[in-house]
Amino acid sequence: MAHVSFDASALKQFVHDNELSEIQAMVNAADSQLREGTGAGADFRDWLHLPTEYDQEEFARIQAAAKQIQSDSDFLVTIGIGGSYLGARMALDFLHDSFYLAHADNDDQTMVVFAGNSLSSSYLQDLINLIGDKDFSINVISKSGTTTEPSIAFRIFHEMLVKKYGETEANKRIYATTDKARGALKTEADANGWETFIIPDGVGGRFSVLTAVGLLPIAVSGADIEQLMAGAAKAEATYVDPDLTKNEAYQYAAYRNILYRKGYTTELLENYEPNMAMLAEWWKQLAGESEGKDQKGIYPSSANFTTDLHSLGQYIQEGRRNLMETVVKLDQPNHDLNVPGAANDLDGLGYLEGKSIDWVNTQAYRAVVAAHNEGGVPVMTVHIDKEDEFTLGYLIYFFEVAMGISGYLNGINPFNQPGVEAYKTNMFGLLGKPGFEEVGDKLRAQMND
Ligand SMILES: O=P(O)(O)OC[C@H]1O[C@H](O)[C@H](O)[C@@H](O)[C@@H]1O
């Protein structure tokens, strides 16, 4: 059985059979842009071959660093935001049990915790309290080395580390993942002798989970990064033929573009497993930064089922008809339970007695697809067979390659993100960063400060 399979059978009333073959020529063109580097942003396609061409020396150093951290630390504070955070975070949720952090007192396990992904001081204080006087190391991750949120968090935990261990020992407990030559973090790392890992030039942040950015924290958590890469390598080999009848990742890209052009401008990535909520957050950056530009693009959103059927469900069923859905459906949960019997059957669930809860979950999924179809919402499904490293690597590559093709199909550069600078310039103005005084003055005048 395929580890990841794409199912468009519920699109029949929304997309005619001929439409897929009619978009094939455009897919061929997008494929050439992506594979041959003739499209915009061609310098940022090195993620395409990461699973098979990863620097083996660096991979071995990641494994060795993970072992070292596991042996000397109760916590790894992983500091980063956006592409320097979401991949590892979603992988941890996906690969570990639902109450991962509740095991923080287990001496045998190094807990990976995250900082620098918001500007919440309460969060930072809570994390400081959680670590308490336990042993910890830091993995600071930033391609640019100057992003505000991680830089502030790093100051906090760096200071805490030096206070606890002294300068020399602290320097041995800092692992910096950054650009190979440029940037503030690289300069600081070299000056202090921190072990460094590389975010390759040709890999943008949102495509970097299969570099040290994701691999080091994932390995520290105890997950098998060789299997993760093996799954991605299998996907790399699988999704090469541009023929839409043979390439399911390309099919996904094609269908979402066909639907987008019909007015389905928002896509919800959905799951039926709470530990996949962060998968959607990772996917939202991948899709949003890749495609939302030049005043166009599918708006990537998400919903967690069956939970949100009791909140967003009404809107999806009957609200404005601009929604499409992509369900990531797990076919085989790690655990299954049966619905227990009850003496009095007051809740009327007796008819489910002895049935597996996962079977109930799957019937819910099937019922929702039919209801949403009926309500005018096209639903696609990406089936995954289990929640393990191999399948996750496969799934990561499925979405990455689909996003590259999808961006070119919509006539944009999928690999830049010029729009993220606008708010930063304003923020630097308001914060009084040297060089941004004029912006600050102008904004304050507008705001009547
Ligand atoms: O890794 P860094 O340079 O710190 O960047 C972290 C993130 O922040 C930026 O604002 C970009 O929008 C993201 O694409 C990037 O992943």
The ligand as an SDF file (V2000), in Angstrom:
LIG
                    3D

 16 16  0  0  0  0  0  0  0  0999 V2000
   15.0670   31.7340    9.8770 O   0  0  0  0  0  0  0  0  0  0  0  0
   14.8020   33.1740    9.9980 P   0  0  0  0  0  0  0  0  0  0  0  0
   15.6870   34.0030    9.1270 O   0  0  0  0  0  0  0  0  0  0  0  0
   14.8680   33.6270   11.4530 O   0  0  0  0  0  0  0  0  0  0  0  0
   13.3340   33.4650    9.4930 O   0  0  0  0  0  0  0  0  0  0  0  0
   12.1990   32.9250   10.1010 C   0  0  0  0  0  0  0  0  0  0  0  0
   10.9580   33.2260    9.3090 C   0  0  0  0  0  0  0  0  0  0  0  0
   10.6780   34.5860    9.3700 O   0  0  0  0  0  0  0  0  0  0  0  0
   10.4590   35.3930    8.2440 C   0  0  0  0  0  0  0  0  0  0  0  0
    9.6550   36.4760    8.6150 O   0  0  0  0  0  0  0  0  0  0  0  0
    9.8980   34.7240    7.0100 C   0  0  0  0  0  0  0  0  0  0  0  0
    8.6140   35.1490    6.6960 O   0  0  0  0  0  0  0  0  0  0  0  0
    9.8620   33.2160    7.0850 C   0  0  0  0  0  0  0  0  0  0  0  0
    9.9180   32.7240    5.7750 O   0  0  0  0  0  0  0  0  0  0  0  0
   10.9950   32.6720    7.9080 C   0  0  0  0  0  0  0  0  0  0  0  0
   10.8670   31.2640    7.9440 O   0  0  0  0  0  0  0  0  0  0  0  0
  1  2  2  0
  2  3  1  0
  2  4  1  0
  2  5  1  0
  5  6  1  0
  6  7  1  0
  7  8  1  0
  7 15  1  0
  8  9  1  0
  9 10  1  0
  9 11  1  0
 11 12  1  0
 11 13  1  0
 13 14  1  0
 13 15  1  0
 15 16  1  0
M  END
$$$$
